[in-house]
Amino acid sequence: MKKLSLDLYVTGTDTGIGKTFVTCTLLRQAAEAGQRLVGMKPVASGCIETGGGWRSEDALALQQADGLEVPYALRNPYALPLPAAPEIAAAEVGVDIALAPLQHAHARLRAGHEGVLVEGVGGWAAPLSRTLEQADLVRALDIPVLMVVGLRLGCVHQARVTQRAIVADGCRFAGWIANPVEPAMLRQAENMAILSRVLGAPPLQIMPWQA
């Protein structure tokens, strides 16, 4: 497997295709290799209320995976209760998602660790707010983008469209990881071959199937 950058923005071809699963796996692999990488979920909706405030299940999974004690507010600056698109969830509680707090939190995390794995929201083209795109955040952080491809019917189209959008948005494409979200997918090997051809390289990693 090609060595990955220590700083990545993890996006996906759609929502629910395993970005958290992949990011957690990469964090555990880094820890096993003796690298101090920290996971970050800049914006999360559908958070749960705890004694310490609103918490994202995704951000908590990243925390468990990297095993590092960092202030939760740095790991997940915007924790929104409503399980909806970030723009809608933020409006529900009167919050404006802005770039500066995200940059500040990332810089604080990066200063104390070898790298930061940043998990995005939904698919690449899902906006963070009315005026802020995920591409804006990636360009501001100046980190490459890793694409998680959920292996299922239609994945070739979704992967090609997402890769083209990442490049068109002026961001660096770091490669892709295959995640078999549908284990009974017909002709998976043939689809993987097509993906490798049209995306210009084989996957950096193939995840094991997980229910």
Buried (B, 14 or more C-beta within 10 A) or exposed (E): EEEBBBBBBBBBBBEEBBBBBBBBBBBBBBBEEEBBBBBBBBBBBBBEEEEEEBBBEBBBBBBEBBEBEBEBEBBBBBBBBBEBBBBEBBBEEEBEBBBEBBBEBBEBBBEEBEBBBBBBBBBBBBBBBEEBBBBBBBBBBEBBBBBBBBBBEEBBEBBBBBBEBBEEBEBBBBBBBBBBBEEEBEEBEEBBEBBBEEBEEBBBBBBEEEE
